[in-house]
Amino acid sequence: MSVARANNDVGRFSSMLVAFLILFSTLIITNYSPNVTASVSGDLSIDSSSPSNDDYIPAYSATNFEVTVTNQDIFTSPNRIIDWYVCLGEKVSNVCINNKIAQGEISINSLLPGESSSFISGDAFYPNGLNETITVVYQFEELDFNPSNDIFNFILNASLQYTDIMIEDNEDIIDQLNGLAIYDGEKILSNNTEYEISFSGYANICASCNVNTTLGWQLWDENQTEMVNENYIFEENYPKLSFYKSFTMNLPTFNHSEDGTFTLIYGIFNSTGNPFSDLFESNNLNSVIVKINTELDISIDSISPSHNPSATSYFYGVNMINVQVSNNANMTAENVQLELELSNGEKTNSQICIITILIPEQNKNCVFDMTFEGESILIKAILQDNVMNNQDTNPLDNVLEETTSVIIPQLMSSIEIDNEKEWYTDNEIITISANINPYSSPPVNFSWWYSGIINIDYGQTTQINTSDYGLGSHDFKLITSDSLGNSETIYFNILVYTEVQISNLPLYEASAISATDTVQILHDSTLPMEREGYNIGGGKSPLFLLQFDLINSQTNQSDFNGQNWIEIELSLFDLMPSQVPLSSIEIRKLDSFSDTEWEFFNSDNVGYINQTKMSIKVYEATTILFIGDLGEPNIEALNFSVDLIANGNFNLNWQPYGDTESDYILGWNIHQKLVPDFGGTIFPSPQLDYNEAVWESLVEESFREFIPIDQTNWQDTIAIPDGFCSSYAIIPVDRTGETFNHLANVSMIDGNA
């Protein structure tokens, strides 16, 4: 709730006169106020209100009414209800109630005899932009034995020019300060230290209104009996055009010269304005407890090797010693001097580190050079014990020393090649960087050499332009040396090749590198040799052969030298027969198309690009044998018939059916069994009842002739002896020479074998 009292003396006089008249008329017409009955015992009096008569309230902010009530009776009062009414203009009570624009209730609790207490309305009044005088009436819902004090009437001024600056009271402005010591959860300030502190607030100022304030702070002792310091500025730049718009503003700089516990009161201590100054001053100030303690306690925590805090020895060189210091008290220390002394028993030197600021509970590190090497080196750190005229409370921890050994670190040289590759073309720039032990004794020199004797560069990074060296294998070296004369050498090699490519898509494509520009890739393909199984096993068959070689076109000799290769990308989907599952495909390595003794490829040189594409890298002339699961051939000799011809011979006829164009089916084996005419074992029909063992026995010594796949008849020119009968079988043969007895067709008479 925001209210204000007017400061105009003339207005105050006229208001008192109006109030007197209103009160007088109220006493006369109280019994005529509507909805009020005299039915409650006791005597409660309405004494005063906040806001009070002639106060200002904001036009667009809620106002809660606060009433002070006294029990004038000798008995404890019951709980009561006061109704409040608001009407426009200055009106007597009953007229105001009859013309009310708003109303609400105030609950009054039981009071002891003679007790006074204040109660706030549960319902707020919203002027909603009113800019005029209003009348407020308080009236008990039920009158008691003394109705003359049961009604209270006063006027207020709802104004669009209402001016109020409110300080946020739920804020501890000390919490925003960083770098302070904390004790029991409270931040500790230092004396003689300047602090910039901001605070939050809200401003209700109209566009044409102006307000000038005395903004500042007062420092009081903890019990607020004596003010010990203060600081003020004049401020008028508050936000306008908004109802209680939030803002953040800086207080005058805070500084105090003594330690202790204090109360800091801050905000607006006075104001003037046009047309009004701050109309509600009770929300202009806030206070916080401030603790100032400027105890100084800085210490040396440790001395350790920079390269490894847990190491027992130090490295010689720059920034090899690390000293950690801490601020263990409440004061922020500035420009603290840390001195380091080194001694090898014969010589002593010292170094200084200045720590510009060290806030409470903070630690910082200083690094120093290790200028001696060997055994029994004395390190002594000394931290000043008086800072900003404050004496360290514990000077014993301001000195720390140790005796140690110091070694010269190895260079541990290495190189790093940007975007390193196995080989490079003759128009590339290669960036090479040298890496060393970061603790090597500086300065470290780097020199780069070609072929061991030609200096090409200095510095930690070099660039090699391959066009300067041509095709071939090139040897380089890096020499590093430190300030103590230690040196290391690293040798490295760069291959500069030309690239050739061939394409036989969609089957395959290949690329190769060579140290000469007269090379070409020879490639060829063929089917596996007929009637050759290549000793594969595992139910798999030879499928295809690919051959690759790298040839010097001038000498017609292989150009493989162990450092170059051909990289091949194969499409298994396009290379292999459609009936072969891609997952069953494997490769074997042969020396030539006529070679049958295979070996496995090095798995590092074989990979799958995806499920249908394979990559192979070969370093010598290579023939690739593809194997896989062909499955059962789809072939059959339909309508197989045997007819008698001249001279007692027979003519065999059939119709090839199925995959007759397959490269993996060679043809047919014709088998003949002669049996006496009184009976014997002949070829049974495999379609009716196939027995592998029986068939193996029947075909073992019955082979007569191999017939190519595209041939459809054959004449048996060998006469059959008298008293014998002939049984024929025609059996498919695949490329490896394997026969498939269960796919055989046999000679039949009247549908019988």
C-alpha positions, 0 to 999 in steps of 0.5 A, spaced: 500 500 500 502 506 498 499 513 501 501 520 502 500 526 506 499 533 503 504 538 505 500 544 504 498 548 510 492 551 507 490 544 505 491 542 512 486 547 515 481 546 510 481 539 510 480 539 518 474 543 517 471 539 512 473 533 517 469 536 523 463 538 518 463 530 516 464 528 523 458 532 526 453 530 520 455 523 521 453 523 528 447 526 527 445 521 521 448 515 523 442 511 525 440 512 518 446 508 515 443 502 511 444 495 513 446 497 520 443 494 526 444 495 534 445 488 536 452 487 539 454 489 546 460 492 548 464 499 545 469 498 540 471 505 537 474 506 530 480 511 532 484 512 526 486 510 519 492 509 514 491 512 509 489 518 513 485 524 512 487 528 505 493 523 504 494 521 496 494 515 493 496 512 486 491 512 481 493 505 478 496 502 484 492 498 489 491 501 496 489 497 502 486 500 508 489 499 515 484 501 521 486 502 528 480 500 533 480 500 541 476 496 546 473 502 550 469 497 554 470 493 561 469 486 557 473 483 552 470 484 545 467 479 540 470 478 533 467 484 529 467 486 522 468 493 519 465 495 512 469 500 508 466 504 502 469 509 497 465 514 493 467 520 489 467 527 491 467 529 499 460 526 502 457 525 508 457 517 510 450 515 508 450 519 502 457 516 500 455 509 502 449 510 498 453 512 492 459 507 493 464 505 487 467 500 491 467 496 498 470 491 502 471 488 509 476 489 515 476 483 520 477 485 527 479 480 532 477 480 539 480 485 544 482 485 551 479 491 555 483 498 553 487 494 548 488 498 541 490 494 535 491 495 527 487 491 522 488 491 514 483 490 509 483 483 506 480 487 500 484 492 496 481 498 493 483 499 485 482 507 483 483 504 476 485 511 474 481 516 478 484 523 478 480 526 484 478 526 491 474 520 494 471 519 500 472 513 505 467 511 510 469 505 515 462 502 519 461 497 523 457 491 520 453 491 527 453 497 531 454 496 539 452 500 545 456 506 543 454 507 536 457 514 536 464 511 535 462 506 530 463 510 524 469 513 521 469 518 515 475 521 511 477 523 504 483 521 500 486 524 493 487 519 488 492 522 483 495 521 476 501 525 479 502 521 485 510 520 486 513 514 490 520 511 490 520 505 493 527 501 496 527 494 495 526 491 502 528 484 501 535 485 498 542 484 502 546 489 498 552 486 501 551 479 497 553 482 490 560 484 492 565 479 490 572 477 493 570 477 500 572 473 506 566 469 508 565 467 516 559 463 518 555 465 512 556 472 512 561 476 507 566 480 511 569 487 508 575 490 509 577 497 512 580 503 508 577 499 502 572 502 497 566 498 495 561 500 489 554 497 491 548 498 487 541 497 490 534 495 487 527 499 487 521 501 484 519 508 481 512 511 480 513 518 477 508 521 471 511 523 465 511 531 467 513 530 474 520 531 477 523 529 483 530 530 486 532 526 492 538 525 497 541 518 495 546 515 500 548 511 506 549 512 513 553 507 517 551 506 525 553 502 530 550 495 531 545 498 535 543 504 531 545 509 537 550 513 534 552 514 526 559 513 525 560 515 517 555 517 511 555 519 504 550 522 500 549 524 492 543 528 489 540 523 484 534 525 479 534 520 474 529 515 476 524 511 471 518 515 469 512 513 465 511 507 468 507 504 475 512 502 480 518 501 474 524 497 477 530 500 477 538 498 479 542 504 481 549 505 485 550 508 492 555 513 493 562 509 494 562 505 501 568 506 505 570 506 512 576 506 516 575 502 522 573 494 524 567 492 527 559 490 526 555 496 523 548 497 521 548 500 514 542 504 512 541 506 505 536 509 500 533 516 499 533 520 505 530 527 503 526 529 496 523 535 493 519 535 487 514 538 482 508 537 483 510 533 489 516 530 493 516 523 494 509 522 497 510 515 501 517 516 505 516 510 509 518 505 504 525 510 502 530 506 506 533 499 508 538 497 512 543 491 512 548 488 517 555 490 515 561 486 518 568 489 517 574 485 519 581 487 516 585 481 519 591 479 514 594 472 514 597 470 507 602 464 507 606 460 502 603 453 501 608 450 497 614 450 493 614 444 487 616 443 480 612 446 475 613 440 470 610 435 475 608 437 483 609 430 485 616 430 482 622 429 487 627 433 482 626 439 479 628 441 471 633 446 469 630 452 465 625 457 465 619 457 469 621 450 472 619 452 480 612 453 482 610 457 489 603 457 491 601 463 496 594 463 499 590 469 503 587 466 509 584 472 512 579 477 511 583 483 508 584 483 500 592 484 499 594 488 493 601 488 490 604 483 495 611 481 493 614 474 493 621 473 493 625 466 491 632 465 493 636 460 489 643 457 491 648 452 489 653 453 495 657 457 491 653 462 488 646 465 490 641 469 486 634 472 487 627 473 483 621 477 485 614 476 483 609 481 484 601 479 486 597 485 484 591 482 488 589 476 492 582 476 495 580 472 501 580 465 501 584 465 494 590 462 492 595 464 486 601 461 483 608 464 481 613 461 477 620 462 477 626 460 473 631 454 475 638 457 474 642 452 477 643 444 476 646 438 480 645 436 487 643 440 493 640 446 490 637 450 496 630 454 494 627 459 499 621 463 498 620 469 502 613 472 502 612 480 505 609 480 512 606 487 512 601 489 506 598 496 506 600 498 513 597 491 516 601 486 519 601 479 518 598 475 524 602 469 522 608 471 519 611 464 521 608 461 514 611 467 510 618 463 509 618 456 506 625 453 503 627 446 501 633 442 498 633 438 492 636 436 486 636 439 479 636 435 472 637 437 465 630 435 461 631 431 455 629 434 448 624 428 446 624 431 439 618 428 435 615 431 428 608 432 426 606 432 419 599 436 417 594 432 414 599 426 413 598 421 407 602 415 405 604 419 399 604 425 395 603 428 388 609 432 385 605 439 386 603 439 394 606 443 400 607 439 406 607 443 413 611 439 418 612 441 425 617 439 431 615 437 438 619 437 444 619 437 451 616 443 453 621 443 459 627 443 455 632 448 456 631 454 452 632 457 447 631 450 443 634 451 435 631 447 430 634 445 423 631 442 417 636 438 412 635 434 405 639 428 404 643 429 410 647 434 407 643 440 404 640 445 409 633 447 407 630 451 413 630 453 420 625 454 426 620 449 429 615 449 423 617 448 415 614 447 409 616 442 403 614 443 396 614 437 393 615 440 386 622 442 388 624 434 389 621 431 383 618 423 383 621 418 388 623 417 395 626 423 399 630 423 406 629 428 410 632 430 417 631 434 423 636 436 428 634 440 435 639 443 440 638 446 447 642 452 450 646 447 454 648 443 447 644 437 448 642 435 441 637 430 437 636 428 430 630 425 427 630 422 420 623 421 416 622 420 409 617 423 404 614 419 398 612 423 391 609 419 386 605 420 380 598 417 380 595 413 374 587 410 374 583 405 370 576 404 370 572 398 368 565 400 371 561 398 373 565 392 375 571 395 378 576 401 377 583 402 380 589 407 381 596 406 382 602 410 384 609 410 382 616 414 382 616 414 374 611 417 369 611 411 365 607 406 368 600 403 366 596 399 370 595 392 366 588 389 368 585 382 365 579 378 367 577 371 365 573 365 368 576 359 372 579 354 368 574 348 366 574 342 371 579 345 376 576 346 383 582 350 386 582 345 392 577 350 395 572 346 399 567 348 404 561 348 399 564 354 395 566 354 387 571 358 383 567 364 380 571 369 377 579 371 376 581 378 376 589 380 374 592 386 375 600 389 374 603 395 374 608 396 368 613 400 366 611 402 359 618 403 356 621 397 359 615 393 359 617 390 366 613 390 372 614 397 376 612 394 383 618 396 388 615 394 395 613 402 396 608 403 391 601 399 390 595 398 386 588 400 390 582 396 387 575 398 388 570 392 386 563 392 385 561 385 387 554 386 385 556 387 378 562 382 378 558 375 381 553 371 378 546 373 381 544 367 384 551 367 389 549 370 395 554 376 396 555 374 404 558 368 401 563 371 397 571 370 399 577 372 395 584 368 394 590 370 391 594 367 385 600 368 381 597 368 375 591 365 371 594 358 370 596 358 378 592 353 382 595 354 389 592 360 392 594 363 399 590 368 403 590 376 402 593 380 408 587 382 412 590 389 412 589 390 405 582 388 404 576 392 406 569 393 405 566 400 402 559 397 403 555 391 403 556 390 395 563 394 394 570 391 396 577 395 396 583 391 395 590 394 395 596 390 392 603 391 392 605 386 387 602 383 380 596 379 383 591 375 380 584 375 385 580 369 385 573 370 387 569 364 390 562 363 393 556 359 394 553 357 387 548 353 389 545 347 385 545 348 377 538 350 374 539 345 368 535 338 366 535 334 359 528 334 358 524 329 354 530 324 354 529 318 349 533 312 346 531 310 339 534 304 335 538 306 328 541 302 323 546 296 325 543 295 332 546 302 334 542 307 338 540 315 337 540 319 344 535 325 344 534 330 349 532 338 350 536 342 355 532 346 359 534 351 365 540 356 365 543 353 359 547 360 358 551 359 364 558 359 364 558 355 370 555 349 367 559 345 362 555 340 359 553 332 360 556 326 362 553 320 358 553 313 362 551 306 360 549 300 363 549 293 360 545 288 363 543 281 361 536 281 358 534 276 363 535 282 368 540 286 372 541 293 375 539 299 371 539 306 372 533 308 376 529 314 375 532 319 381 526 323 381 522 317 384 527 315 389 534 317 389 539 314 393 546 317 393 550 311 394 546 307 389 548 312 384 555 313 386 556 305 384 552 306 378 556 311 375 563 309 377 565 305 371 559 307 366 562 313 363 561 313 356 562 320 353 562 328 355 557 332 351 557 340 350 551 343 353 549 346 347 548 339 344 542 335 343 543 328 341 548 323 341 549 316 337 552 310 340 556 307 335 558 301 339 553 295 338 550 292 344 552 284 344 546 279 343 542 277 350 544 284 353 540 290 354 542 297 355 540 303 360 542 310 359 543 316 364 545 323 362 547 327 368 549 335 368 556 337 369 558 344 372 565 348 370 569 344 376 567 337 373 562 336 378 556 331 376 549 332 379 547 325 379 540 327 382 539 331 376 540 326 371 535 323 366 535 316 364 532 312 358 525 309 359 520 304 356 513 306 357 515 310 363 519 305 366 527 305 367 
